[in-house]
């Protein structure tokens, strides 16, 4: 069985693609997908590790009570 997928590209990219009619764009996309799958499969990353990393990243992004980034930047600039 073969599945059909679609991809959106911006107008400029589509215009440039049309100037290269000798290229089989479906094949280019298939090769890109296959290449990405090979790279991901080689990484052998545990999904649980990815989830943990995402949670840590989210925690680091959370605001720190009592700390103002604007004040910190000003403090460092004033030291110059």
C-alpha positions as CSV (number, residue, x, y, z in Angstrom):
1,X,0.0,0.0,0.0
2,X,1.2,3.5,-0.8
3,X,0.1,6.6,1.1
4,X,-0.1,10.0,-0.4
5,X,1.0,13.0,1.6
6,X,1.0,16.7,0.6
7,X,3.4,19.5,1.5
8,X,3.0,23.2,1.5
9,X,5.6,25.5,0.1
10,X,5.6,29.3,-0.1
11,X,5.0,31.0,-3.4
12,X,8.7,31.9,-4.0
13,X,9.8,28.3,-3.4
14,X,7.1,27.0,-5.8
15,X,8.1,29.5,-8.5
16,X,11.7,28.4,-8.2
17,X,10.7,24.8,-8.3
18,X,8.8,25.4,-11.5
19,X,12.1,26.6,-13.1
20,X,13.5,23.2,-12.5
21,X,11.1,20.9,-14.3
22,X,13.7,18.2,-14.8
23,X,13.7,17.5,-11.0
24,X,11.3,14.9,-9.7
25,X,10.2,16.8,-6.6
26,X,8.2,13.9,-5.2
27,X,11.4,11.8,-5.3
28,X,13.3,14.6,-3.6
29,X,10.8,14.7,-0.8
30,X,10.8,10.8,-0.5
31,X,14.6,10.9,-0.2
32,X,14.6,13.6,2.4
33,X,12.0,11.7,4.5
34,X,14.0,8.5,4.2
35,X,17.2,10.3,5.2
36,X,15.6,11.9,8.2
37,X,14.2,8.6,9.3
38,X,17.7,7.0,9.0
39,X,19.3,9.8,11.1
40,X,16.6,9.5,13.8
41,X,16.8,5.8,14.0
42,X,20.6,6.0,14.4
43,X,20.2,8.3,17.3
44,X,18.3,5.6,19.3
45,X,17.0,8.2,21.7
46,X,14.6,6.9,24.4
47,X,11.3,8.7,24.1
48,X,11.2,8.9,27.9
49,X,14.5,10.8,27.8
50,X,13.1,13.2,25.3
51,X,10.1,13.8,27.5
52,X,12.3,14.4,30.5
53,X,14.5,16.9,28.5
54,X,11.4,18.8,27.4
55,X,10.1,19.0,31.0
56,X,13.5,20.3,32.2
57,X,13.5,22.9,29.3
58,X,10.0,24.0,30.3
59,X,11.0,24.4,33.9
60,X,14.1,26.5,32.9
61,X,11.9,28.7,30.8
62,X,9.5,29.4,33.7
63,X,9.8,32.9,35.3
64,X,12.0,33.0,38.4
65,X,10.3,34.8,41.3
66,X,12.2,37.9,42.5
67,X,14.4,38.1,39.4
68,X,14.0,40.7,36.7
69,X,16.0,40.1,33.5
70,X,15.8,43.8,32.6
71,X,17.4,44.8,35.9
72,X,20.1,42.2,35.5
73,X,21.0,43.4,32.0
74,X,21.1,47.0,33.2
75,X,23.4,45.9,36.1
76,X,25.8,44.2,33.7
77,X,25.8,47.1,31.2
78,X,26.5,49.6,34.0
79,X,29.6,47.6,35.1
80,X,31.2,48.3,31.7
